[in-house]
Each structure stands twice: as C-alpha cells, then as structure tokens.
C-alpha cells in the first residue's frame, strides 16, 4: 500500500487517466473528488463487497442449476 500525505486541493494521478483530488478535510473525514473514464467503475468498499457477494450468489445459483440439468 502506498501512503501519501496531501492537503486540500492537492491531487493524486493514477495511470494518467484517474485523478483523485482532496476536496475537503473536516476533522477525521476527507472528501475526495475522483475523475476517471466512464468505463472505470468506482465504488466505496462496502458497496463493492455487496456487488461481489451478489455476483457470487448468482454464480453459485447458476452452477447449481447447471448441475441439476446434467
């Protein structure tokens, strides 16, 4: 993991096409602005985990249905 210190309005560039800007620092919270191509999905980790769990559940159900057909 790369750990960086940034101040308000400073930016981080990832792979030339993703830019993260520190928008605001308030107490123990940091607001980030993220610029990325539309085809790059961006999710908070808890949302990403929920999506992965749902996809795993669907995949398991599909595999179970396939096994029943055999």
CHARMM internal coordinates of N, CA and C (Angstrom, degrees):
IC EDIT
DIST 1 N 1 CA 1.4379
DIST 1 CA 1 C 1.5276
ANGL 1 N 1 CA 1 C 108.61
DIST 1 C 2 N 1.2909
ANGL 1 CA 1 C 2 N 115.44
DIHE 1 N 1 CA 1 C 2 N 132.06
DIST 2 N 2 CA 1.4601
ANGL 1 C 2 N 2 CA 121.81
DIHE 1 CA 1 C 2 N 2 CA 174.46
DIST 2 CA 2 C 1.5259
ANGL 2 N 2 CA 2 C 108.04
DIHE 1 C 2 N 2 CA 2 C -90.85
DIST 2 C 3 N 1.3032
ANGL 2 CA 2 C 3 N 117.36
DIHE 2 N 2 CA 2 C 3 N 127.12
DIST 3 N 3 CA 1.4681
ANGL 2 C 3 N 3 CA 121.87
DIHE 2 CA 2 C 3 N 3 CA 179.08
DIST 3 CA 3 C 1.5233
ANGL 3 N 3 CA 3 C 107.72
DIHE 2 C 3 N 3 CA 3 C -113.90
DIST 3 C 4 N 1.3465
ANGL 3 CA 3 C 4 N 115.62
DIHE 3 N 3 CA 3 C 4 N 125.62
DIST 4 N 4 CA 1.4635
ANGL 3 C 4 N 4 CA 121.45
DIHE 3 CA 3 C 4 N 4 CA -178.27
DIST 4 CA 4 C 1.5208
ANGL 4 N 4 CA 4 C 110.48
DIHE 3 C 4 N 4 CA 4 C -124.31
DIST 4 C 5 N 1.2967
ANGL 4 CA 4 C 5 N 116.01
DIHE 4 N 4 CA 4 C 5 N 149.99
DIST 5 N 5 CA 1.4603
ANGL 4 C 5 N 5 CA 121.26
DIHE 4 CA 4 C 5 N 5 CA 170.35
DIST 5 CA 5 C 1.5184
ANGL 5 N 5 CA 5 C 107.21
DIHE 4 C 5 N 5 CA 5 C -102.62
DIST 5 C 6 N 1.3213
ANGL 5 CA 5 C 6 N 117.01
DIHE 5 N 5 CA 5 C 6 N 132.46
DIST 6 N 6 CA 1.4624
ANGL 5 C 6 N 6 CA 122.67
DIHE 5 CA 5 C 6 N 6 CA 179.87
DIST 6 CA 6 C 1.5081
ANGL 6 N 6 CA 6 C 108.62
DIHE 5 C 6 N 6 CA 6 C -137.78
DIST 6 C 7 N 1.3119
ANGL 6 CA 6 C 7 N 116.40
DIHE 6 N 6 CA 6 C 7 N 154.27
DIST 7 N 7 CA 1.4598
ANGL 6 C 7 N 7 CA 122.93
DIHE 6 CA 6 C 7 N 7 CA 175.31
DIST 7 CA 7 C 1.5220
ANGL 7 N 7 CA 7 C 108.62
DIHE 6 C 7 N 7 CA 7 C -110.36
DIST 7 C 8 N 1.3219
ANGL 7 CA 7 C 8 N 115.37
DIHE 7 N 7 CA 7 C 8 N 169.01
DIST 8 N 8 CA 1.4555
ANGL 7 C 8 N 8 CA 120.91
DIHE 7 CA 7 C 8 N 8 CA 179.16
DIST 8 CA 8 C 1.5329
ANGL 8 N 8 CA 8 C 110.29
DIHE 7 C 8 N 8 CA 8 C -52.26
DIST 8 C 9 N 1.3175
ANGL 8 CA 8 C 9 N 115.37
DIHE 8 N 8 CA 8 C 9 N 136.70
DIST 9 N 9 CA 1.4657
ANGL 8 C 9 N 9 CA 125.82
DIHE 8 CA 8 C 9 N 9 CA -179.99
DIST 9 CA 9 C 1.5262
ANGL 9 N 9 CA 9 C 114.18
DIHE 8 C 9 N 9 CA 9 C 73.74
DIST 9 C 10 N 1.3243
ANGL 9 CA 9 C 10 N 118.84
DIHE 9 N 9 CA 9 C 10 N -1.29
DIST 10 N 10 CA 1.4597
ANGL 9 C 10 N 10 CA 120.00
DIHE 9 CA 9 C 10 N 10 CA 173.98
DIST 10 CA 10 C 1.5245
ANGL 10 N 10 CA 10 C 108.86
DIHE 9 C 10 N 10 CA 10 C -81.59
DIST 10 C 11 N 1.3328
ANGL 10 CA 10 C 11 N 115.85
DIHE 10 N 10 CA 10 C 11 N 157.07
DIST 11 N 11 CA 1.4545
ANGL 10 C 11 N 11 CA 120.80
DIHE 10 CA 10 C 11 N 11 CA -172.01
DIST 11 CA 11 C 1.5108
ANGL 11 N 11 CA 11 C 111.72
DIHE 10 C 11 N 11 CA 11 C -126.10
DIST 11 C 12 N 1.3175
ANGL 11 CA 11 C 12 N 114.33
DIHE 11 N 11 CA 11 C 12 N 160.18
DIST 12 N 12 CA 1.4597
ANGL 11 C 12 N 12 CA 123.86
DIHE 11 CA 11 C 12 N 12 CA 172.17
DIST 12 CA 12 C 1.5207
ANGL 12 N 12 CA 12 C 106.11
DIHE 11 C 12 N 12 CA 12 C -126.80
DIST 12 C 13 N 1.3151
ANGL 12 CA 12 C 13 N 117.56
DIHE 12 N 12 CA 12 C 13 N 133.30
DIST 13 N 13 CA 1.4647
ANGL 12 C 13 N 13 CA 121.90
DIHE 12 CA 12 C 13 N 13 CA 179.92
DIST 13 CA 13 C 1.5220
ANGL 13 N 13 CA 13 C 108.40
DIHE 12 C 13 N 13 CA 13 C -111.78
DIST 13 C 14 N 1.3322
ANGL 13 CA 13 C 14 N 116.21
DIHE 13 N 13 CA 13 C 14 N 130.48
DIST 14 N 14 CA 1.4608
ANGL 13 C 14 N 14 CA 122.80
DIHE 13 CA 13 C 14 N 14 CA 178.39
DIST 14 CA 14 C 1.5139
ANGL 14 N 14 CA 14 C 108.35
DIHE 13 C 14 N 14 CA 14 C -118.81
DIST 14 C 15 N 1.3122
ANGL 14 CA 14 C 15 N 116.36
DIHE 14 N 14 CA 14 C 15 N 120.18
DIST 15 N 15 CA 1.4668
ANGL 14 C 15 N 15 CA 123.08
DIHE 14 CA 14 C 15 N 15 CA 173.62
DIST 15 CA 15 C 1.5263
ANGL 15 N 15 CA 15 C 113.09
DIHE 14 C 15 N 15 CA 15 C 53.80
DIST 15 C 16 N 1.2990
ANGL 15 CA 15 C 16 N 117.87
DIHE 15 N 15 CA 15 C 16 N 36.33
DIST 16 N 16 CA 1.4643
ANGL 15 C 16 N 16 CA 125.17
DIHE 15 CA 15 C 16 N 16 CA 174.92
DIST 16 CA 16 C 1.5317
ANGL 16 N 16 CA 16 C 115.93
DIHE 15 C 16 N 16 CA 16 C 65.41
DIST 16 C 17 N 1.3450
ANGL 16 CA 16 C 17 N 118.66
DIHE 16 N 16 CA 16 C 17 N -14.95
DIST 17 N 17 CA 1.4613
ANGL 16 C 17 N 17 CA 118.18
DIHE 16 CA 16 C 17 N 17 CA -175.51
DIST 17 CA 17 C 1.5294
ANGL 17 N 17 CA 17 C 114.28
DIHE 16 C 17 N 17 CA 17 C -126.18
DIST 17 C 18 N 1.3200
ANGL 17 CA 17 C 18 N 117.48
DIHE 17 N 17 CA 17 C 18 N 5.91
DIST 18 N 18 CA 1.4610
ANGL 17 C 18 N 18 CA 121.34
DIHE 17 CA 17 C 18 N 18 CA 175.35
DIST 18 CA 18 C 1.5226
ANGL 18 N 18 CA 18 C 107.27
DIHE 17 C 18 N 18 CA 18 C -124.76
DIST 18 C 19 N 1.3226
ANGL 18 CA 18 C 19 N 116.20
DIHE 18 N 18 CA 18 C 19 N 123.16
DIST 19 N 19 CA 1.4685
ANGL 18 C 19 N 19 CA 121.24
DIHE 18 CA 18 C 19 N 19 CA -178.65
DIST 19 CA 19 C 1.5254
ANGL 19 N 19 CA 19 C 108.50
DIHE 18 C 19 N 19 CA 19 C -122.51
DIST 19 C 20 N 1.3208
ANGL 19 CA 19 C 20 N 115.49
DIHE 19 N 19 CA 19 C 20 N 125.13
DIST 20 N 20 CA 1.4579
ANGL 19 C 20 N 20 CA 121.83
DIHE 19 CA 19 C 20 N 20 CA 177.46
DIST 20 CA 20 C 1.5226
ANGL 20 N 20 CA 20 C 107.26
DIHE 19 C 20 N 20 CA 20 C -109.96
DIST 20 C 21 N 1.3333
ANGL 20 CA 20 C 21 N 115.97
DIHE 20 N 20 CA 20 C 21 N 124.95
DIST 21 N 21 CA 1.4653
ANGL 20 C 21 N 21 CA 122.05
DIHE 20 CA 20 C 21 N 21 CA -179.37
DIST 21 CA 21 C 1.5158
ANGL 21 N 21 CA 21 C 109.44
DIHE 20 C 21 N 21 CA 21 C -115.11
DIST 21 C 22 N 1.3232
ANGL 21 CA 21 C 22 N 116.73
DIHE 21 N 21 CA 21 C 22 N 134.48
DIST 22 N 22 CA 1.4593
ANGL 21 C 22 N 22 CA 120.86
DIHE 21 CA 21 C 22 N 22 CA 173.21
DIST 22 CA 22 C 1.5248
ANGL 22 N 22 CA 22 C 106.63
DIHE 21 C 22 N 22 CA 22 C -77.51
DIST 22 C 23 N 1.3041
ANGL 22 CA 22 C 23 N 116.89
DIHE 22 N 22 CA 22 C 23 N 110.94
DIST 23 N 23 CA 1.4607
ANGL 22 C 23 N 23 CA 122.24
DIHE 22 CA 22 C 23 N 23 CA -175.82
DIST 23 CA 23 C 1.5298
ANGL 23 N 23 CA 23 C 111.38
DIHE 22 C 23 N 23 CA 23 C -87.10
DIST 23 C 24 N 1.3350
ANGL 23 CA 23 C 24 N 115.20
DIHE 23 N 23 CA 23 C 24 N -40.59
DIST 24 N 24 CA 1.4705
ANGL 23 C 24 N 24 CA 118.75
DIHE 23 CA 23 C 24 N 24 CA -175.82
DIST 24 CA 24 C 1.5160
ANGL 24 N 24 CA 24 C 109.34
DIHE 23 C 24 N 24 CA 24 C -159.12
DIST 24 C 25 N 1.3305
ANGL 24 CA 24 C 25 N 115.70
DIHE 24 N 24 CA 24 C 25 N 143.86
DIST 25 N 25 CA 1.4597
ANGL 24 C 25 N 25 CA 121.97
DIHE 24 CA 24 C 25 N 25 CA 172.61
DIST 25 CA 25 C 1.5182
ANGL 25 N 25 CA 25 C 105.88
DIHE 24 C 25 N 25 CA 25 C -122.72
DIST 25 C 26 N 1.3409
ANGL 25 CA 25 C 26 N 115.08
DIHE 25 N 25 CA 25 C 26 N 121.70
DIST 26 N 26 CA 1.4669
ANGL 25 C 26 N 26 CA 119.73
DIHE 25 CA 25 C 26 N 26 CA -177.60
DIST 26 CA 26 C 1.5349
ANGL 26 N 26 CA 26 C 107.65
DIHE 25 C 26 N 26 CA 26 C -137.22
DIST 26 C 27 N 1.3179
ANGL 26 CA 26 C 27 N 116.32
DIHE 26 N 26 CA 26 C 27 N 104.14
DIST 27 N 27 CA 1.4690
ANGL 26 C 27 N 27 CA 119.94
DIHE 26 CA 26 C 27 N 27 CA -177.92
DIST 27 CA 27 C 1.5182
ANGL 27 N 27 CA 27 C 110.32
DIHE 26 C 27 N 27 CA 27 C 64.21
DIST 27 C 28 N 1.3356
ANGL 27 CA 27 C 28 N 115.60
DIHE 27 N 27 CA 27 C 28 N -123.02
DIST 28 N 28 CA 1.4633
ANGL 27 C 28 N 28 CA 119.91
DIHE 27 CA 27 C 28 N 28 CA -179.73
DIST 28 CA 28 C 1.5259
ANGL 28 N 28 CA 28 C 112.50
DIHE 27 C 28 N 28 CA 28 C -97.44
DIST 28 C 29 N 1.3351
ANGL 28 CA 28 C 29 N 117.92
DIHE 28 N 28 CA 28 C 29 N 14.30
DIST 29 N 29 CA 1.4586
ANGL 28 C 29 N 29 CA 122.02
DIHE 28 CA 28 C 29 N 29 CA 179.90
DIST 29 CA 29 C 1.5152
ANGL 29 N 29 CA 29 C 111.17
DIHE 28 C 29 N 29 CA 29 C -115.07
DIST 29 C 30 N 1.3185
ANGL 29 CA 29 C 30 N 114.99
DIHE 29 N 29 CA 29 C 30 N 143.19
DIST 30 N 30 CA 1.4576
ANGL 29 C 30 N 30 CA 122.23
DIHE 29 CA 29 C 30 N 30 CA 177.67
DIST 30 CA 30 C 1.5228
ANGL 30 N 30 CA 30 C 107.67
DIHE 29 C 30 N 30 CA 30 C -124.06
DIST 30 C 31 N 1.3181
ANGL 30 CA 30 C 31 N 116.85
DIHE 30 N 30 CA 30 C 31 N 130.93
DIST 31 N 31 CA 1.4680
ANGL 30 C 31 N 31 CA 121.17
DIHE 30 CA 30 C 31 N 31 CA 175.00
DIST 31 CA 31 C 1.5127
ANGL 31 N 31 CA 31 C 108.00
DIHE 30 C 31 N 31 CA 31 C -99.48
DIST 31 C 32 N 1.3264
ANGL 31 CA 31 C 32 N 115.16
DIHE 31 N 31 CA 31 C 32 N 130.17
DIST 32 N 32 CA 1.4574
ANGL 31 C 32 N 32 CA 121.46
DIHE 31 CA 31 C 32 N 32 CA -178.25
DIST 32 CA 32 C 1.5177
ANGL 32 N 32 CA 32 C 110.22
DIHE 31 C 32 N 32 CA 32 C -114.07
DIST 32 C 33 N 1.3123
ANGL 32 CA 32 C 33 N 115.76
DIHE 32 N 32 CA 32 C 33 N 143.86
DIST 33 N 33 CA 1.4559
ANGL 32 C 33 N 33 CA 121.94
DIHE 32 CA 32 C 33 N 33 CA 169.39
DIST 33 CA 33 C 1.5173
ANGL 33 N 33 CA 33 C 106.94
DIHE 32 C 33 N 33 CA 33 C -109.07
DIST 33 C 34 N 1.3308
ANGL 33 CA 33 C 34 N 117.65
DIHE 33 N 33 CA 33 C 34 N 133.20
DIST 34 N 34 CA 1.4600
ANGL 33 C 34 N 34 CA 121.21
DIHE 33 CA 33 C 34 N 34 CA -177.14
DIST 34 CA 34 C 1.5167
ANGL 34 N 34 CA 34 C 109.34
DIHE 33 C 34 N 34 CA 34 C -123.54
DIST 34 C 35 N 1.3201
ANGL 34 CA 34 C 35 N 115.68
DIHE 34 N 34 CA 34 C 35 N 121.94
DIST 35 N 35 CA 1.4607
ANGL 34 C 35 N 35 CA 121.96
DIHE 34 CA 34 C 35 N 35 CA 174.69
DIST 35 CA 35 C 1.5191
ANGL 35 N 35 CA 35 C 107.40
DIHE 34 C 35 N 35 CA 35 C -108.19
DIST 35 C 36 N 1.3394
ANGL 35 CA 35 C 36 N 116.26
DIHE 35 N 35 CA 35 C 36 N 123.81
DIST 36 N 36 CA 1.4623
ANGL 35 C 36 N 36 CA 120.75
DIHE 35 CA 35 C 36 N 36 CA -179.18
DIST 36 CA 36 C 1.5260
ANGL 36 N 36 CA 36 C 108.42
DIHE 35 C 36 N 36 CA 36 C -153.54
DIST 36 C 37 N 1.3177
ANGL 36 CA 36 C 37 N 116.99
DIHE 36 N 36 CA 36 C 37 N 159.38
DIST 37 N 37 CA 1.4647
ANGL 36 C 37 N 37 CA 119.13
DIHE 36 CA 36 C 37 N 37 CA 175.12
DIST 37 CA 37 C 1.5292
ANGL 37 N 37 CA 37 C 110.42
DIHE 36 C 37 N 37 CA 37 C -59.04
DIST 37 C 38 N 1.3310
ANGL 37 CA 37 C 38 N 116.14
DIHE 37 N 37 CA 37 C 38 N 148.65
DIST 38 N 38 CA 1.4668
ANGL 37 C 38 N 38 CA 120.84
DIHE 37 CA 37 C 38 N 38 CA -177.91
DIST 38 CA 38 C 1.5219
ANGL 38 N 38 CA 38 C 113.03
DIHE 37 C 38 N 38 CA 38 C -56.90
DIST 38 C 39 N 1.3276
ANGL 38 CA 38 C 39 N 117.30
DIHE 38 N 38 CA 38 C 39 N -30.25
DIST 39 N 39 CA 1.4700
ANGL 38 C 39 N 39 CA 119.81
DIHE 38 CA 38 C 39 N 39 CA -176.83
DIST 39 CA 39 C 1.5334
ANGL 39 N 39 CA 39 C 112.96
DIHE 38 C 39 N 39 CA 39 C -78.59
DIST 39 C 40 N 1.3248
ANGL 39 CA 39 C 40 N 117.37
DIHE 39 N 39 CA 39 C 40 N -4.19
DIST 40 N 40 CA 1.4675
ANGL 39 C 40 N 40 CA 121.08
DIHE 39 CA 39 C 40 N 40 CA 177.73
DIST 40 CA 40 C 1.5246
ANGL 40 N 40 CA 40 C 108.48
DIHE 39 C 40 N 40 CA 40 C -93.25
DIST 40 C 41 N 1.3379
ANGL 40 CA 40 C 41 N 117.41
DIHE 40 N 40 CA 40 C 41 N 112.38
DIST 41 N 41 CA 1.4622
ANGL 40 C 41 N 41 CA 118.95
DIHE 40 CA 40 C 41 N 41 CA 179.08
DIST 41 CA 41 C 1.5275
ANGL 41 N 41 CA 41 C 110.84
DIHE 40 C 41 N 41 CA 41 C -72.08
DIST 41 C 42 N 1.3252
ANGL 41 CA 41 C 42 N 116.42
DIHE 41 N 41 CA 41 C 42 N 138.23
DIST 42 N 42 CA 1.4670
ANGL 41 C 42 N 42 CA 122.18
DIHE 41 CA 41 C 42 N 42 CA 178.35
DIST 42 CA 42 C 1.5298
ANGL 42 N 42 CA 42 C 107.10
DIHE 41 C 42 N 42 CA 42 C -129.73
DIST 42 C 43 N 1.3301
ANGL 42 CA 42 C 43 N 116.39
DIHE 42 N 42 CA 42 C 43 N 121.89
DIST 43 N 43 CA 1.4586
ANGL 42 C 43 N 43 CA 121.61
DIHE 42 CA 42 C 43 N 43 CA -178.25
DIST 43 CA 43 C 1.5174
ANGL 43 N 43 CA 43 C 109.71
DIHE 42 C 43 N 43 CA 43 C -138.22
DIST 43 C 44 N 1.3238
ANGL 43 CA 43 C 44 N 116.66
DIHE 43 N 43 CA 43 C 44 N 149.75
DIST 44 N 44 CA 1.4630
ANGL 43 C 44 N 44 CA 120.50
DIHE 43 CA 43 C 44 N 44 CA 166.45
DIST 44 CA 44 C 1.5291
ANGL 44 N 44 CA 44 C 106.62
DIHE 43 C 44 N 44 CA 44 C -65.42
DIST 44 C 45 N 1.3230
ANGL 44 CA 44 C 45 N 117.58
DIHE 44 N 44 CA 44 C 45 N 152.29
DIST 45 N 45 CA 1.4662
ANGL 44 C 45 N 45 CA 120.22
DIHE 44 CA 44 C 45 N 45 CA -173.98
DIST 45 CA 45 C 1.5258
ANGL 45 N 45 CA 45 C 112.88
DIHE 44 C 45 N 45 CA 45 C -59.05
DIST 45 C 46 N 1.3381
ANGL 45 CA 45 C 46 N 118.55
DIHE 45 N 45 CA 45 C 46 N -37.83
DIST 46 N 46 CA 1.4655
ANGL 45 C 46 N 46 CA 119.46
DIHE 45 CA 45 C 46 N 46 CA -179.33
DIST 46 CA 46 C 1.5268
ANGL 46 N 46 CA 46 C 111.38
DIHE 45 C 46 N 46 CA 46 C -67.94
DIST 46 C 47 N 1.3184
ANGL 46 CA 46 C 47 N 117.89
DIHE 46 N 46 CA 46 C 47 N -33.11
DIST 47 N 47 CA 1.4707
ANGL 46 C 47 N 47 CA 121.20
DIHE 46 CA 46 C 47 N 47 CA 176.28
DIST 47 CA 47 C 1.5242
ANGL 47 N 47 CA 47 C 109.67
DIHE 46 C 47 N 47 CA 47 C -71.06
DIST 47 C 48 N 1.3285
ANGL 47 CA 47 C 48 N 116.89
DIHE 47 N 47 CA 47 C 48 N -42.82
DIST 48 N 48 CA 1.4596
ANGL 47 C 48 N 48 CA 121.37
DIHE 47 CA 47 C 48 N 48 CA 177.84
DIST 48 CA 48 C 1.5319
ANGL 48 N 48 CA 48 C 110.47
DIHE 47 C 48 N 48 CA 48 C -59.00
DIST 48 C 49 N 1.3404
ANGL 48 CA 48 C 49 N 117.02
DIHE 48 N 48 CA 48 C 49 N -45.08
DIST 49 N 49 CA 1.4657
ANGL 48 C 49 N 49 CA 121.20
DIHE 48 CA 48 C 49 N 49 CA 178.88
DIST 49 CA 49 C 1.5249
ANGL 49 N 49 CA 49 C 111.32
DIHE 48 C 49 N 49 CA 49 C -60.70
DIST 49 C 50 N 1.3361
ANGL 49 CA 49 C 50 N 117.53
DIHE 49 N 49 CA 49 C 50 N -41.58
DIST 50 N 50 CA 1.4637
ANGL 49 C 50 N 50 CA 121.16
DIHE 49 CA 49 C 50 N 50 CA 178.99
DIST 50 CA 50 C 1.5271
ANGL 50 N 50 CA 50 C 110.91
DIHE 49 C 50 N 50 CA 50 C -64.12
DIST 50 C 51 N 1.3263
ANGL 50 CA 50 C 51 N 117.36
DIHE 50 N 50 CA 50 C 51 N -40.97
DIST 51 N 51 CA 1.4661
ANGL 50 C 51 N 51 CA 121.44
DIHE 50 CA 50 C 51 N 51 CA 177.68
DIST 51 CA 51 C 1.5251
ANGL 51 N 51 CA 51 C 110.06
DIHE 50 C 51 N 51 CA 51 C -62.83
DIST 51 C 52 N 1.3341
ANGL 51 CA 51 C 52 N 116.84
DIHE 51 N 51 CA 51 C 52 N -44.82
DIST 52 N 52 CA 1.4684
ANGL 51 C 52 N 52 CA 120.69
DIHE 51 CA 51 C 52 N 52 CA 179.33
DIST 52 CA 52 C 1.5236
ANGL 52 N 52 CA 52 C 111.14
DIHE 51 C 52 N 52 CA 52 C -62.44
DIST 52 C 53 N 1.3224
ANGL 52 CA 52 C 53 N 117.50
DIHE 52 N 52 CA 52 C 53 N -42.94
DIST 53 N 53 CA 1.4674
ANGL 52 C 53 N 53 CA 121.33
DIHE 52 CA 52 C 53 N 53 CA 178.69
DIST 53 CA 53 C 1.5132
ANGL 53 N 53 CA 53 C 111.00
DIHE 52 C 53 N 53 CA 53 C -61.79
DIST 53 C 54 N 1.3311
ANGL 53 CA 53 C 54 N 116.87
DIHE 53 N 53 CA 53 C 54 N -42.72
DIST 54 N 54 CA 1.4655
ANGL 53 C 54 N 54 CA 120.91
DIHE 53 CA 53 C 54 N 54 CA 178.70
DIST 54 CA 54 C 1.5243
ANGL 54 N 54 CA 54 C 110.92
DIHE 53 C 54 N 54 CA 54 C -63.55
DIST 54 C 55 N 1.3281
ANGL 54 CA 54 C 55 N 116.92
DIHE 54 N 54 CA 54 C 55 N -44.02
DIST 55 N 55 CA 1.4626
ANGL 54 C 55 N 55 CA 120.23
DIHE 54 CA 54 C 55 N 55 CA 179.26
DIST 55 CA 55 C 1.5213
ANGL 55 N 55 CA 55 C 111.09
DIHE 54 C 55 N 55 CA 55 C -64.65
DIST 55 C 56 N 1.3295
ANGL 55 CA 55 C 56 N 117.89
DIHE 55 N 55 CA 55 C 56 N -37.97
DIST 56 N 56 CA 1.4634
ANGL 55 C 56 N 56 CA 121.10
DIHE 55 CA 55 C 56 N 56 CA 177.45
DIST 56 CA 56 C 1.5265
ANGL 56 N 56 CA 56 C 110.81
DIHE 55 C 56 N 56 CA 56 C -65.17
DIST 56 C 57 N 1.3207
ANGL 56 CA 56 C 57 N 116.76
DIHE 56 N 56 CA 56 C 57 N -40.43
DIST 57 N 57 CA 1.4596
ANGL 56 C 57 N 57 CA 121.14
DIHE 56 CA 56 C 57 N 57 CA 178.88
DIST 57 CA 57 C 1.5204
ANGL 57 N 57 CA 57 C 110.55
DIHE 56 C 57 N 57 CA 57 C -63.55
DIST 57 C 58 N 1.3192
ANGL 57 CA 57 C 58 N 116.84
DIHE 57 N 57 CA 57 C 58 N -44.22
DIST 58 N 58 CA 1.4691
ANGL 57 C 58 N 58 CA 121.20
DIHE 57 CA 57 C 58 N 58 CA 178.45
DIST 58 CA 58 C 1.5207
ANGL 58 N 58 CA 58 C 110.12
DIHE 57 C 58 N 58 CA 58 C -63.13
DIST 58 C 59 N 1.3146
ANGL 58 CA 58 C 59 N 117.36
DIHE 58 N 58 CA 58 C 59 N -43.95
DIST 59 N 59 CA 1.4612
ANGL 58 C 59 N 59 CA 122.34
DIHE 58 CA 58 C 59 N 59 CA -179.69
DIST 59 CA 59 C 1.5299
ANGL 59 N 59 CA 59 C 110.80
DIHE 58 C 59 N 59 CA 59 C -62.26
DIST 59 C 60 N 1.3265
ANGL 59 CA 59 C 60 N 116.50
DIHE 59 N 59 CA 59 C 60 N -43.67
DIST 60 N 60 CA 1.4641
ANGL 59 C 60 N 60 CA 120.57
DIHE 59 CA 59 C 60 N 60 CA 178.53
DIST 60 CA 60 C 1.5208
ANGL 60 N 60 CA 60 C 111.00
DIHE 59 C 60 N 60 CA 60 C -63.91
DIST 60 C 61 N 1.3309
ANGL 60 CA 60 C 61 N 117.37
DIHE 60 N 60 CA 60 C 61 N -39.92
DIST 61 N 61 CA 1.4656
ANGL 60 C 61 N 61 CA 121.02
DIHE 60 CA 60 C 61 N 61 CA 178.38
DIST 61 CA 61 C 1.5195
ANGL 61 N 61 CA 61 C 110.74
DIHE 60 C 61 N 61 CA 61 C -65.13
DIST 61 C 62 N 1.3264
ANGL 61 CA 61 C 62 N 116.51
DIHE 61 N 61 CA 61 C 62 N -41.82
DIST 62 N 62 CA 1.4729
ANGL 61 C 62 N 62 CA 120.38
DIHE 61 CA 61 C 62 N 62 CA 178.44
DIST 62 CA 62 C 1.5221
ANGL 62 N 62 CA 62 C 110.53
DIHE 61 C 62 N 62 CA 62 C -64.36
DIST 62 C 63 N 1.3260
ANGL 62 CA 62 C 63 N 117.42
DIHE 62 N 62 CA 62 C 63 N -41.31
DIST 63 N 63 CA 1.4635
ANGL 62 C 63 N 63 CA 120.99
DIHE 62 CA 62 C 63 N 63 CA 178.67
DIST 63 CA 63 C 1.5172
ANGL 63 N 63 CA 63 C 111.03
DIHE 62 C 63 N 63 CA 63 C -64.87
DIST 63 C 64 N 1.3237
ANGL 63 CA 63 C 64 N 116.97
DIHE 63 N 63 CA 63 C 64 N -39.96
DIST 64 N 64 CA 1.4651
ANGL 63 C 64 N 64 CA 121.19
DIHE 63 CA 63 C 64 N 64 CA 177.03
DIST 64 CA 64 C 1.5137
ANGL 64 N 64 CA 64 C 111.75
DIHE 63 C 64 N 64 CA 64 C -63.57
DIST 64 C 65 N 1.3225
ANGL 64 CA 64 C 65 N 117.33
DIHE 64 N 64 CA 64 C 65 N -40.45
DIST 65 N 65 CA 1.4695
ANGL 64 C 65 N 65 CA 121.62
DIHE 64 CA 64 C 65 N 65 CA 179.09
DIST 65 CA 65 C 1.5239
ANGL 65 N 65 CA 65 C 109.98
DIHE 64 C 65 N 65 CA 65 C -66.82
DIST 65 C 66 N 1.3124
ANGL 65 CA 65 C 66 N 117.64
DIHE 65 N 65 CA 65 C 66 N -38.82
DIST 66 N 66 CA 1.4601
ANGL 65 C 66 N 66 CA 121.58
DIHE 65 CA 65 C 66 N 66 CA 178.90
DIST 66 CA 66 C 1.5170
ANGL 66 N 66 CA 66 C 110.71
DIHE 65 C 66 N 66 CA 66 C -64.77
DIST 66 C 67 N 1.3341
ANGL 66 CA 66 C 67 N 117.01
DIHE 66 N 66 CA 66 C 67 N -40.02
DIST 67 N 67 CA 1.4643
ANGL 66 C 67 N 67 CA 120.94
DIHE 66 CA 66 C 67 N 67 CA 179.32
DIST 67 CA 67 C 1.5198
ANGL 67 N 67 CA 67 C 110.53
DIHE 66 C 67 N 67 CA 67 C -65.24
DIST 67 C 68 N 1.3209
ANGL 67 CA 67 C 68 N 118.39
DIHE 67 N 67 CA 67 C 68 N -36.16
DIST 68 N 68 CA 1.4690
ANGL 67 C 68 N 68 CA 121.76
DIHE 67 CA 67 C 68 N 68 CA 178.92
DIST 68 CA 68 C 1.5253
ANGL 68 N 68 CA 68 C 111.46
DIHE 67 C 68 N 68 CA 68 C -66.77
DIST 68 C 69 N 1.3359
ANGL 68 CA 68 C 69 N 116.92
DIHE 68 N 68 CA 68 C 69 N -32.34
DIST 69 N 69 CA 1.4527
ANGL 68 C 69 N 69 CA 120.50
DIHE 68 CA 68 C 69 N 69 CA -178.95
DIST 69 CA 69 C 1.5276
ANGL 69 N 69 CA 69 C 112.80
DIHE 68 C 69 N 69 CA 69 C -76.36
DIST 69 C 70 N 1.3123
ANGL 69 CA 69 C 70 N 116.81
DIHE 69 N 69 CA 69 C 70 N -17.20
DIST 70 N 70 CA 1.4655
ANGL 69 C 70 N 70 CA 119.63
DIHE 69 CA 69 C 70 N 70 CA -177.14
DIST 70 CA 70 C 1.4953
ANGL 70 N 70 CA 70 C 113.01
DIHE 69 C 70 N 70 CA 70 C -85.94
END
COOR INIT
IC SEED 1 N 1 CA 1 C
IC BUILD
